[in-house]
């Protein structure tokens, strides 16, 4: 005579498959992920370079806007643009009001019109630049951007 537990033996049920993935399945997924990342990394690098260049350009645009405000408030201001190390300084009322270094972690290079190393742009009490014509280029790896400063100190992005 059979006991009631004999009906529950493991032989009466179909074999269960264990949970999880097999080694070939895992290798296939890892290969697909690796190929996707391999294609995405160069694009991410280009995007990082572009954002560094745009960030440096916008920092210089900000210092030009601030210079106009300082010039009206204090009767004049000047911006010193330097190539080595790349950066911009804002001077008004005989004091350094702002310094924007561009090299640092971003690694952005800056060039000025006519290959100059240093340029000083003056703003009068009305916030207008005096003979400020200048083209500023920002570069990092293959990414480039620029600013054109008019003779009155107006800024245009390239």
Chimera marker file (.cmm) of the C-alpha trace (Angstrom):
<marker_set name="trace">
<marker id="1" x="0.000" y="0.000" z="0.000" r="1" g="1" b="0" radius="0.5"/>
<marker id="2" x="1.254" y="3.444" z="-0.879" r="1" g="1" b="0" radius="0.5"/>
<marker id="3" x="1.570" y="6.179" z="1.658" r="1" g="1" b="0" radius="0.5"/>
<marker id="4" x="0.010" y="9.560" z="0.901" r="1" g="1" b="0" radius="0.5"/>
<marker id="5" x="3.509" y="11.029" z="0.683" r="1" g="1" b="0" radius="0.5"/>
<marker id="6" x="4.449" y="8.746" z="-2.188" r="1" g="1" b="0" radius="0.5"/>
<marker id="7" x="2.097" y="10.709" z="-4.427" r="1" g="1" b="0" radius="0.5"/>
<marker id="8" x="4.194" y="13.789" z="-3.826" r="1" g="1" b="0" radius="0.5"/>
<marker id="9" x="7.505" y="12.338" z="-4.865" r="1" g="1" b="0" radius="0.5"/>
<marker id="10" x="9.706" y="14.326" z="-7.223" r="1" g="1" b="0" radius="0.5"/>
<marker id="11" x="9.244" y="11.706" z="-9.925" r="1" g="1" b="0" radius="0.5"/>
<marker id="12" x="5.590" y="12.511" z="-10.359" r="1" g="1" b="0" radius="0.5"/>
<marker id="13" x="6.247" y="16.132" z="-11.388" r="1" g="1" b="0" radius="0.5"/>
<marker id="14" x="8.049" y="17.236" z="-14.554" r="1" g="1" b="0" radius="0.5"/>
<marker id="15" x="11.591" y="18.457" z="-13.820" r="1" g="1" b="0" radius="0.5"/>
<marker id="16" x="11.705" y="22.155" z="-12.991" r="1" g="1" b="0" radius="0.5"/>
<marker id="17" x="14.177" y="24.422" z="-14.698" r="1" g="1" b="0" radius="0.5"/>
<marker id="18" x="16.353" y="26.476" z="-12.415" r="1" g="1" b="0" radius="0.5"/>
<marker id="19" x="16.081" y="30.283" z="-12.581" r="1" g="1" b="0" radius="0.5"/>
<marker id="20" x="18.932" y="32.390" z="-14.020" r="1" g="1" b="0" radius="0.5"/>
<marker id="21" x="20.766" y="32.680" z="-17.312" r="1" g="1" b="0" radius="0.5"/>
<marker id="22" x="23.190" y="30.387" z="-19.035" r="1" g="1" b="0" radius="0.5"/>
<marker id="23" x="26.771" y="31.394" z="-19.770" r="1" g="1" b="0" radius="0.5"/>
<marker id="24" x="26.218" y="31.840" z="-23.543" r="1" g="1" b="0" radius="0.5"/>
<marker id="25" x="23.263" y="34.136" z="-22.858" r="1" g="1" b="0" radius="0.5"/>
<marker id="26" x="25.346" y="36.283" z="-20.495" r="1" g="1" b="0" radius="0.5"/>
<marker id="27" x="28.251" y="36.463" z="-22.957" r="1" g="1" b="0" radius="0.5"/>
<marker id="28" x="25.896" y="37.545" z="-25.741" r="1" g="1" b="0" radius="0.5"/>
<marker id="29" x="24.364" y="40.322" z="-23.629" r="1" g="1" b="0" radius="0.5"/>
<marker id="30" x="27.780" y="41.543" z="-22.480" r="1" g="1" b="0" radius="0.5"/>
<marker id="31" x="28.998" y="41.627" z="-26.099" r="1" g="1" b="0" radius="0.5"/>
<marker id="32" x="25.999" y="43.701" z="-27.195" r="1" g="1" b="0" radius="0.5"/>
<marker id="33" x="26.471" y="46.124" z="-24.277" r="1" g="1" b="0" radius="0.5"/>
<marker id="34" x="30.186" y="46.430" z="-25.085" r="1" g="1" b="0" radius="0.5"/>
<marker id="35" x="29.480" y="47.235" z="-28.733" r="1" g="1" b="0" radius="0.5"/>
<marker id="36" x="26.892" y="49.846" z="-27.767" r="1" g="1" b="0" radius="0.5"/>
<marker id="37" x="29.285" y="51.530" z="-25.322" r="1" g="1" b="0" radius="0.5"/>
<marker id="38" x="32.103" y="51.408" z="-27.858" r="1" g="1" b="0" radius="0.5"/>
<marker id="39" x="29.993" y="53.427" z="-30.259" r="1" g="1" b="0" radius="0.5"/>
<marker id="40" x="28.776" y="55.869" z="-27.618" r="1" g="1" b="0" radius="0.5"/>
<marker id="41" x="32.119" y="56.798" z="-26.017" r="1" g="1" b="0" radius="0.5"/>
<marker id="42" x="33.539" y="58.848" z="-28.939" r="1" g="1" b="0" radius="0.5"/>
<marker id="43" x="30.288" y="60.780" z="-29.186" r="1" g="1" b="0" radius="0.5"/>
<marker id="44" x="30.360" y="61.457" z="-25.442" r="1" g="1" b="0" radius="0.5"/>
<marker id="45" x="33.948" y="62.683" z="-25.709" r="1" g="1" b="0" radius="0.5"/>
<marker id="46" x="33.034" y="65.090" z="-28.530" r="1" g="1" b="0" radius="0.5"/>
<marker id="47" x="30.064" y="66.335" z="-26.525" r="1" g="1" b="0" radius="0.5"/>
<marker id="48" x="32.268" y="66.918" z="-23.463" r="1" g="1" b="0" radius="0.5"/>
<marker id="49" x="34.734" y="68.916" z="-25.592" r="1" g="1" b="0" radius="0.5"/>
<marker id="50" x="31.918" y="70.980" z="-27.120" r="1" g="1" b="0" radius="0.5"/>
<marker id="51" x="30.403" y="71.751" z="-23.715" r="1" g="1" b="0" radius="0.5"/>
<marker id="52" x="33.799" y="72.841" z="-22.345" r="1" g="1" b="0" radius="0.5"/>
<marker id="53" x="34.278" y="75.229" z="-25.289" r="1" g="1" b="0" radius="0.5"/>
<marker id="54" x="30.755" y="76.647" z="-24.986" r="1" g="1" b="0" radius="0.5"/>
<marker id="55" x="31.180" y="77.023" z="-21.215" r="1" g="1" b="0" radius="0.5"/>
<marker id="56" x="34.424" y="78.971" z="-21.659" r="1" g="1" b="0" radius="0.5"/>
<marker id="57" x="32.831" y="81.175" z="-24.316" r="1" g="1" b="0" radius="0.5"/>
<marker id="58" x="29.831" y="81.920" z="-22.106" r="1" g="1" b="0" radius="0.5"/>
<marker id="59" x="32.106" y="82.747" z="-19.159" r="1" g="1" b="0" radius="0.5"/>
<marker id="60" x="33.795" y="85.418" z="-21.280" r="1" g="1" b="0" radius="0.5"/>
<marker id="61" x="30.403" y="86.690" z="-22.501" r="1" g="1" b="0" radius="0.5"/>
<marker id="62" x="29.349" y="86.999" z="-18.851" r="1" g="1" b="0" radius="0.5"/>
<marker id="63" x="32.430" y="89.038" z="-17.976" r="1" g="1" b="0" radius="0.5"/>
<marker id="64" x="31.692" y="91.412" z="-20.887" r="1" g="1" b="0" radius="0.5"/>
<marker id="65" x="28.139" y="91.952" z="-19.629" r="1" g="1" b="0" radius="0.5"/>
<marker id="66" x="29.434" y="92.482" z="-16.114" r="1" g="1" b="0" radius="0.5"/>
<marker id="67" x="32.022" y="94.982" z="-17.430" r="1" g="1" b="0" radius="0.5"/>
<marker id="68" x="29.283" y="97.142" z="-18.937" r="1" g="1" b="0" radius="0.5"/>
<marker id="69" x="27.410" y="97.193" z="-15.621" r="1" g="1" b="0" radius="0.5"/>
<marker id="70" x="30.595" y="97.988" z="-13.664" r="1" g="1" b="0" radius="0.5"/>
<marker id="71" x="31.497" y="100.744" z="-16.157" r="1" g="1" b="0" radius="0.5"/>
<marker id="72" x="28.168" y="102.493" z="-15.624" r="1" g="1" b="0" radius="0.5"/>
<marker id="73" x="28.332" y="102.028" z="-11.837" r="1" g="1" b="0" radius="0.5"/>
<marker id="74" x="31.965" y="103.116" z="-11.352" r="1" g="1" b="0" radius="0.5"/>
<marker id="75" x="32.585" y="105.441" z="-14.307" r="1" g="1" b="0" radius="0.5"/>
<marker id="76" x="34.617" y="102.962" z="-16.358" r="1" g="1" b="0" radius="0.5"/>
<marker id="77" x="35.920" y="99.431" z="-16.528" r="1" g="1" b="0" radius="0.5"/>
<marker id="78" x="38.372" y="97.334" z="-18.497" r="1" g="1" b="0" radius="0.5"/>
<marker id="79" x="38.695" y="93.700" z="-19.471" r="1" g="1" b="0" radius="0.5"/>
<marker id="80" x="42.088" y="92.081" z="-19.870" r="1" g="1" b="0" radius="0.5"/>
<marker id="81" x="42.060" y="89.024" z="-22.136" r="1" g="1" b="0" radius="0.5"/>
<marker id="82" x="45.165" y="86.837" z="-21.948" r="1" g="1" b="0" radius="0.5"/>
<marker id="83" x="46.185" y="83.831" z="-23.988" r="1" g="1" b="0" radius="0.5"/>
<marker id="84" x="48.692" y="82.275" z="-21.605" r="1" g="1" b="0" radius="0.5"/>
<marker id="85" x="47.260" y="81.140" z="-19.249" r="1" g="1" b="0" radius="0.5"/>
<marker id="86" x="43.907" y="81.608" z="-20.988" r="1" g="1" b="0" radius="0.5"/>
<marker id="87" x="41.488" y="83.795" z="-19.091" r="1" g="1" b="0" radius="0.5"/>
<marker id="88" x="39.835" y="87.167" z="-18.621" r="1" g="1" b="0" radius="0.5"/>
<marker id="89" x="40.004" y="89.751" z="-15.844" r="1" g="1" b="0" radius="0.5"/>
<marker id="90" x="37.566" y="92.545" z="-15.085" r="1" g="1" b="0" radius="0.5"/>
<marker id="91" x="38.997" y="95.713" z="-13.562" r="1" g="1" b="0" radius="0.5"/>
<marker id="92" x="36.985" y="98.709" z="-12.366" r="1" g="1" b="0" radius="0.5"/>
<marker id="93" x="37.625" y="101.495" z="-9.856" r="1" g="1" b="0" radius="0.5"/>
<marker id="94" x="41.258" y="100.365" z="-9.698" r="1" g="1" b="0" radius="0.5"/>
<marker id="95" x="40.409" y="96.901" z="-8.356" r="1" g="1" b="0" radius="0.5"/>
<marker id="96" x="40.170" y="93.432" z="-9.789" r="1" g="1" b="0" radius="0.5"/>
<marker id="97" x="36.447" y="92.645" z="-9.743" r="1" g="1" b="0" radius="0.5"/>
<marker id="98" x="36.417" y="89.261" z="-11.472" r="1" g="1" b="0" radius="0.5"/>
<marker id="99" x="38.895" y="86.733" z="-12.835" r="1" g="1" b="0" radius="0.5"/>
<marker id="100" x="37.821" y="83.932" z="-15.184" r="1" g="1" b="0" radius="0.5"/>
<marker id="101" x="40.559" y="81.325" z="-15.770" r="1" g="1" b="0" radius="0.5"/>
<marker id="102" x="39.816" y="79.147" z="-18.798" r="1" g="1" b="0" radius="0.5"/>
<marker id="103" x="42.578" y="76.529" z="-18.650" r="1" g="1" b="0" radius="0.5"/>
<marker id="104" x="42.048" y="74.638" z="-15.377" r="1" g="1" b="0" radius="0.5"/>
<marker id="105" x="40.107" y="71.396" z="-15.713" r="1" g="1" b="0" radius="0.5"/>
<marker id="106" x="38.439" y="72.358" z="-18.986" r="1" g="1" b="0" radius="0.5"/>
<marker id="107" x="41.656" y="72.511" z="-21.049" r="1" g="1" b="0" radius="0.5"/>
<marker id="108" x="40.218" y="75.157" z="-23.379" r="1" g="1" b="0" radius="0.5"/>
<marker id="109" x="42.663" y="77.225" z="-25.423" r="1" g="1" b="0" radius="0.5"/>
<marker id="110" x="41.951" y="80.817" z="-26.435" r="1" g="1" b="0" radius="0.5"/>
<marker id="111" x="43.367" y="82.838" z="-29.335" r="1" g="1" b="0" radius="0.5"/>
<marker id="112" x="42.968" y="86.555" z="-29.996" r="1" g="1" b="0" radius="0.5"/>
<marker id="113" x="42.918" y="88.617" z="-33.194" r="1" g="1" b="0" radius="0.5"/>
<marker id="114" x="46.251" y="89.128" z="-34.946" r="1" g="1" b="0" radius="0.5"/>
<marker id="115" x="47.929" y="86.517" z="-32.752" r="1" g="1" b="0" radius="0.5"/>
<marker id="116" x="48.194" y="88.852" z="-29.755" r="1" g="1" b="0" radius="0.5"/>
<marker id="117" x="49.034" y="87.451" z="-26.332" r="1" g="1" b="0" radius="0.5"/>
<marker id="118" x="47.152" y="90.062" z="-24.296" r="1" g="1" b="0" radius="0.5"/>
<marker id="119" x="44.449" y="92.623" z="-25.062" r="1" g="1" b="0" radius="0.5"/>
<marker id="120" x="42.829" y="95.252" z="-22.847" r="1" g="1" b="0" radius="0.5"/>
<marker id="121" x="39.353" y="96.477" z="-23.751" r="1" g="1" b="0" radius="0.5"/>
<marker id="122" x="38.054" y="99.671" z="-22.102" r="1" g="1" b="0" radius="0.5"/>
<marker id="123" x="34.454" y="100.623" z="-21.349" r="1" g="1" b="0" radius="0.5"/>
<marker id="124" x="33.465" y="104.218" z="-20.612" r="1" g="1" b="0" radius="0.5"/>
<marker id="125" x="30.886" y="105.512" z="-18.123" r="1" g="1" b="0" radius="0.5"/>
<marker id="126" x="28.086" y="104.851" z="-20.643" r="1" g="1" b="0" radius="0.5"/>
<marker id="127" x="29.063" y="101.189" z="-20.891" r="1" g="1" b="0" radius="0.5"/>
<marker id="128" x="30.380" y="101.544" z="-24.433" r="1" g="1" b="0" radius="0.5"/>
<marker id="129" x="33.646" y="99.981" z="-25.497" r="1" g="1" b="0" radius="0.5"/>
<marker id="130" x="36.388" y="102.147" z="-26.961" r="1" g="1" b="0" radius="0.5"/>
<marker id="131" x="37.953" y="100.667" z="-30.099" r="1" g="1" b="0" radius="0.5"/>
<marker id="132" x="37.220" y="97.200" z="-28.779" r="1" g="1" b="0" radius="0.5"/>
<marker id="133" x="37.148" y="95.281" z="-32.077" r="1" g="1" b="0" radius="0.5"/>
<marker id="134" x="38.364" y="91.791" z="-31.345" r="1" g="1" b="0" radius="0.5"/>
<marker id="135" x="37.767" y="88.206" z="-32.433" r="1" g="1" b="0" radius="0.5"/>
<marker id="136" x="38.225" y="85.560" z="-29.754" r="1" g="1" b="0" radius="0.5"/>
<marker id="137" x="38.425" y="81.871" z="-30.611" r="1" g="1" b="0" radius="0.5"/>
<marker id="138" x="38.015" y="79.013" z="-28.142" r="1" g="1" b="0" radius="0.5"/>
<marker id="139" x="39.313" y="75.508" z="-28.937" r="1" g="1" b="0" radius="0.5"/>
<marker id="140" x="39.550" y="72.086" z="-27.354" r="1" g="1" b="0" radius="0.5"/>
<marker id="141" x="40.467" y="69.054" z="-29.455" r="1" g="1" b="0" radius="0.5"/>
<marker id="142" x="38.170" y="69.319" z="-32.504" r="1" g="1" b="0" radius="0.5"/>
<marker id="143" x="35.580" y="71.660" z="-30.962" r="1" g="1" b="0" radius="0.5"/>
<marker id="144" x="35.702" y="75.360" z="-31.783" r="1" g="1" b="0" radius="0.5"/>
<marker id="145" x="33.642" y="78.418" z="-31.014" r="1" g="1" b="0" radius="0.5"/>
<marker id="146" x="34.164" y="82.134" z="-31.133" r="1" g="1" b="0" radius="0.5"/>
<marker id="147" x="33.128" y="85.628" z="-30.116" r="1" g="1" b="0" radius="0.5"/>
<marker id="148" x="33.268" y="88.817" z="-32.141" r="1" g="1" b="0" radius="0.5"/>
<marker id="149" x="33.532" y="91.999" z="-30.096" r="1" g="1" b="0" radius="0.5"/>
<marker id="150" x="32.433" y="95.102" z="-32.003" r="1" g="1" b="0" radius="0.5"/>
<marker id="151" x="34.191" y="98.468" z="-31.778" r="1" g="1" b="0" radius="0.5"/>
<marker id="152" x="31.528" y="99.545" z="-29.248" r="1" g="1" b="0" radius="0.5"/>
<marker id="153" x="32.014" y="96.449" z="-27.095" r="1" g="1" b="0" radius="0.5"/>
<marker id="154" x="28.993" y="94.477" z="-28.242" r="1" g="1" b="0" radius="0.5"/>
<marker id="155" x="29.379" y="90.698" z="-28.177" r="1" g="1" b="0" radius="0.5"/>
<marker id="156" x="28.278" y="88.363" z="-30.978" r="1" g="1" b="0" radius="0.5"/>
<marker id="157" x="28.616" y="84.578" z="-30.767" r="1" g="1" b="0" radius="0.5"/>
<marker id="158" x="29.968" y="82.663" z="-33.758" r="1" g="1" b="0" radius="0.5"/>
<link id1="1" id2="2" r="1" g="1" b="0" radius="0.2"/>
<link id1="2" id2="3" r="1" g="1" b="0" radius="0.2"/>
<link id1="3" id2="4" r="1" g="1" b="0" radius="0.2"/>
<link id1="4" id2="5" r="1" g="1" b="0" radius="0.2"/>
<link id1="5" id2="6" r="1" g="1" b="0" radius="0.2"/>
<link id1="6" id2="7" r="1" g="1" b="0" radius="0.2"/>
<link id1="7" id2="8" r="1" g="1" b="0" radius="0.2"/>
<link id1="8" id2="9" r="1" g="1" b="0" radius="0.2"/>
<link id1="9" id2="10" r="1" g="1" b="0" radius="0.2"/>
<link id1="10" id2="11" r="1" g="1" b="0" radius="0.2"/>
<link id1="11" id2="12" r="1" g="1" b="0" radius="0.2"/>
<link id1="12" id2="13" r="1" g="1" b="0" radius="0.2"/>
<link id1="13" id2="14" r="1" g="1" b="0" radius="0.2"/>
<link id1="14" id2="15" r="1" g="1" b="0" radius="0.2"/>
<link id1="15" id2="16" r="1" g="1" b="0" radius="0.2"/>
<link id1="16" id2="17" r="1" g="1" b="0" radius="0.2"/>
<link id1="17" id2="18" r="1" g="1" b="0" radius="0.2"/>
<link id1="18" id2="19" r="1" g="1" b="0" radius="0.2"/>
<link id1="19" id2="20" r="1" g="1" b="0" radius="0.2"/>
<link id1="20" id2="21" r="1" g="1" b="0" radius="0.2"/>
<link id1="21" id2="22" r="1" g="1" b="0" radius="0.2"/>
<link id1="22" id2="23" r="1" g="1" b="0" radius="0.2"/>
<link id1="23" id2="24" r="1" g="1" b="0" radius="0.2"/>
<link id1="24" id2="25" r="1" g="1" b="0" radius="0.2"/>
<link id1="25" id2="26" r="1" g="1" b="0" radius="0.2"/>
<link id1="26" id2="27" r="1" g="1" b="0" radius="0.2"/>
<link id1="27" id2="28" r="1" g="1" b="0" radius="0.2"/>
<link id1="28" id2="29" r="1" g="1" b="0" radius="0.2"/>
<link id1="29" id2="30" r="1" g="1" b="0" radius="0.2"/>
<link id1="30" id2="31" r="1" g="1" b="0" radius="0.2"/>
<link id1="31" id2="32" r="1" g="1" b="0" radius="0.2"/>
<link id1="32" id2="33" r="1" g="1" b="0" radius="0.2"/>
<link id1="33" id2="34" r="1" g="1" b="0" radius="0.2"/>
<link id1="34" id2="35" r="1" g="1" b="0" radius="0.2"/>
<link id1="35" id2="36" r="1" g="1" b="0" radius="0.2"/>
<link id1="36" id2="37" r="1" g="1" b="0" radius="0.2"/>
<link id1="37" id2="38" r="1" g="1" b="0" radius="0.2"/>
<link id1="38" id2="39" r="1" g="1" b="0" radius="0.2"/>
<link id1="39" id2="40" r="1" g="1" b="0" radius="0.2"/>
<link id1="40" id2="41" r="1" g="1" b="0" radius="0.2"/>
<link id1="41" id2="42" r="1" g="1" b="0" radius="0.2"/>
<link id1="42" id2="43" r="1" g="1" b="0" radius="0.2"/>
<link id1="43" id2="44" r="1" g="1" b="0" radius="0.2"/>
<link id1="44" id2="45" r="1" g="1" b="0" radius="0.2"/>
<link id1="45" id2="46" r="1" g="1" b="0" radius="0.2"/>
<link id1="46" id2="47" r="1" g="1" b="0" radius="0.2"/>
<link id1="47" id2="48" r="1" g="1" b="0" radius="0.2"/>
<link id1="48" id2="49" r="1" g="1" b="0" radius="0.2"/>
<link id1="49" id2="50" r="1" g="1" b="0" radius="0.2"/>
<link id1="50" id2="51" r="1" g="1" b="0" radius="0.2"/>
<link id1="51" id2="52" r="1" g="1" b="0" radius="0.2"/>
<link id1="52" id2="53" r="1" g="1" b="0" radius="0.2"/>
<link id1="53" id2="54" r="1" g="1" b="0" radius="0.2"/>
<link id1="54" id2="55" r="1" g="1" b="0" radius="0.2"/>
<link id1="55" id2="56" r="1" g="1" b="0" radius="0.2"/>
<link id1="56" id2="57" r="1" g="1" b="0" radius="0.2"/>
<link id1="57" id2="58" r="1" g="1" b="0" radius="0.2"/>
<link id1="58" id2="59" r="1" g="1" b="0" radius="0.2"/>
<link id1="59" id2="60" r="1" g="1" b="0" radius="0.2"/>
<link id1="60" id2="61" r="1" g="1" b="0" radius="0.2"/>
<link id1="61" id2="62" r="1" g="1" b="0" radius="0.2"/>
<link id1="62" id2="63" r="1" g="1" b="0" radius="0.2"/>
<link id1="63" id2="64" r="1" g="1" b="0" radius="0.2"/>
<link id1="64" id2="65" r="1" g="1" b="0" radius="0.2"/>
<link id1="65" id2="66" r="1" g="1" b="0" radius="0.2"/>
<link id1="66" id2="67" r="1" g="1" b="0" radius="0.2"/>
<link id1="67" id2="68" r="1" g="1" b="0" radius="0.2"/>
<link id1="68" id2="69" r="1" g="1" b="0" radius="0.2"/>
<link id1="69" id2="70" r="1" g="1" b="0" radius="0.2"/>
<link id1="70" id2="71" r="1" g="1" b="0" radius="0.2"/>
<link id1="71" id2="72" r="1" g="1" b="0" radius="0.2"/>
<link id1="72" id2="73" r="1" g="1" b="0" radius="0.2"/>
<link id1="73" id2="74" r="1" g="1" b="0" radius="0.2"/>
<link id1="74" id2="75" r="1" g="1" b="0" radius="0.2"/>
<link id1="75" id2="76" r="1" g="1" b="0" radius="0.2"/>
<link id1="76" id2="77" r="1" g="1" b="0" radius="0.2"/>
<link id1="77" id2="78" r="1" g="1" b="0" radius="0.2"/>
<link id1="78" id2="79" r="1" g="1" b="0" radius="0.2"/>
<link id1="79" id2="80" r="1" g="1" b="0" radius="0.2"/>
<link id1="80" id2="81" r="1" g="1" b="0" radius="0.2"/>
<link id1="81" id2="82" r="1" g="1" b="0" radius="0.2"/>
<link id1="82" id2="83" r="1" g="1" b="0" radius="0.2"/>
<link id1="83" id2="84" r="1" g="1" b="0" radius="0.2"/>
<link id1="84" id2="85" r="1" g="1" b="0" radius="0.2"/>
<link id1="85" id2="86" r="1" g="1" b="0" radius="0.2"/>
<link id1="86" id2="87" r="1" g="1" b="0" radius="0.2"/>
<link id1="87" id2="88" r="1" g="1" b="0" radius="0.2"/>
<link id1="88" id2="89" r="1" g="1" b="0" radius="0.2"/>
<link id1="89" id2="90" r="1" g="1" b="0" radius="0.2"/>
<link id1="90" id2="91" r="1" g="1" b="0" radius="0.2"/>
<link id1="91" id2="92" r="1" g="1" b="0" radius="0.2"/>
<link id1="92" id2="93" r="1" g="1" b="0" radius="0.2"/>
<link id1="93" id2="94" r="1" g="1" b="0" radius="0.2"/>
<link id1="94" id2="95" r="1" g="1" b="0" radius="0.2"/>
<link id1="95" id2="96" r="1" g="1" b="0" radius="0.2"/>
<link id1="96" id2="97" r="1" g="1" b="0" radius="0.2"/>
<link id1="97" id2="98" r="1" g="1" b="0" radius="0.2"/>
<link id1="98" id2="99" r="1" g="1" b="0" radius="0.2"/>
<link id1="99" id2="100" r="1" g="1" b="0" radius="0.2"/>
<link id1="100" id2="101" r="1" g="1" b="0" radius="0.2"/>
<link id1="101" id2="102" r="1" g="1" b="0" radius="0.2"/>
<link id1="102" id2="103" r="1" g="1" b="0" radius="0.2"/>
<link id1="103" id2="104" r="1" g="1" b="0" radius="0.2"/>
<link id1="104" id2="105" r="1" g="1" b="0" radius="0.2"/>
<link id1="105" id2="106" r="1" g="1" b="0" radius="0.2"/>
<link id1="106" id2="107" r="1" g="1" b="0" radius="0.2"/>
<link id1="107" id2="108" r="1" g="1" b="0" radius="0.2"/>
<link id1="108" id2="109" r="1" g="1" b="0" radius="0.2"/>
<link id1="109" id2="110" r="1" g="1" b="0" radius="0.2"/>
<link id1="110" id2="111" r="1" g="1" b="0" radius="0.2"/>
<link id1="111" id2="112" r="1" g="1" b="0" radius="0.2"/>
<link id1="112" id2="113" r="1" g="1" b="0" radius="0.2"/>
<link id1="113" id2="114" r="1" g="1" b="0" radius="0.2"/>
<link id1="114" id2="115" r="1" g="1" b="0" radius="0.2"/>
<link id1="115" id2="116" r="1" g="1" b="0" radius="0.2"/>
<link id1="116" id2="117" r="1" g="1" b="0" radius="0.2"/>
<link id1="117" id2="118" r="1" g="1" b="0" radius="0.2"/>
<link id1="118" id2="119" r="1" g="1" b="0" radius="0.2"/>
<link id1="119" id2="120" r="1" g="1" b="0" radius="0.2"/>
<link id1="120" id2="121" r="1" g="1" b="0" radius="0.2"/>
<link id1="121" id2="122" r="1" g="1" b="0" radius="0.2"/>
<link id1="122" id2="123" r="1" g="1" b="0" radius="0.2"/>
<link id1="123" id2="124" r="1" g="1" b="0" radius="0.2"/>
<link id1="124" id2="125" r="1" g="1" b="0" radius="0.2"/>
<link id1="125" id2="126" r="1" g="1" b="0" radius="0.2"/>
<link id1="126" id2="127" r="1" g="1" b="0" radius="0.2"/>
<link id1="127" id2="128" r="1" g="1" b="0" radius="0.2"/>
<link id1="128" id2="129" r="1" g="1" b="0" radius="0.2"/>
<link id1="129" id2="130" r="1" g="1" b="0" radius="0.2"/>
<link id1="130" id2="131" r="1" g="1" b="0" radius="0.2"/>
<link id1="131" id2="132" r="1" g="1" b="0" radius="0.2"/>
<link id1="132" id2="133" r="1" g="1" b="0" radius="0.2"/>
<link id1="133" id2="134" r="1" g="1" b="0" radius="0.2"/>
<link id1="134" id2="135" r="1" g="1" b="0" radius="0.2"/>
<link id1="135" id2="136" r="1" g="1" b="0" radius="0.2"/>
<link id1="136" id2="137" r="1" g="1" b="0" radius="0.2"/>
<link id1="137" id2="138" r="1" g="1" b="0" radius="0.2"/>
<link id1="138" id2="139" r="1" g="1" b="0" radius="0.2"/>
<link id1="139" id2="140" r="1" g="1" b="0" radius="0.2"/>
<link id1="140" id2="141" r="1" g="1" b="0" radius="0.2"/>
<link id1="141" id2="142" r="1" g="1" b="0" radius="0.2"/>
<link id1="142" id2="143" r="1" g="1" b="0" radius="0.2"/>
<link id1="143" id2="144" r="1" g="1" b="0" radius="0.2"/>
<link id1="144" id2="145" r="1" g="1" b="0" radius="0.2"/>
<link id1="145" id2="146" r="1" g="1" b="0" radius="0.2"/>
<link id1="146" id2="147" r="1" g="1" b="0" radius="0.2"/>
<link id1="147" id2="148" r="1" g="1" b="0" radius="0.2"/>
<link id1="148" id2="149" r="1" g="1" b="0" radius="0.2"/>
<link id1="149" id2="150" r="1" g="1" b="0" radius="0.2"/>
<link id1="150" id2="151" r="1" g="1" b="0" radius="0.2"/>
<link id1="151" id2="152" r="1" g="1" b="0" radius="0.2"/>
<link id1="152" id2="153" r="1" g="1" b="0" radius="0.2"/>
<link id1="153" id2="154" r="1" g="1" b="0" radius="0.2"/>
<link id1="154" id2="155" r="1" g="1" b="0" radius="0.2"/>
<link id1="155" id2="156" r="1" g="1" b="0" radius="0.2"/>
<link id1="156" id2="157" r="1" g="1" b="0" radius="0.2"/>
<link id1="157" id2="158" r="1" g="1" b="0" radius="0.2"/>
</marker_set>
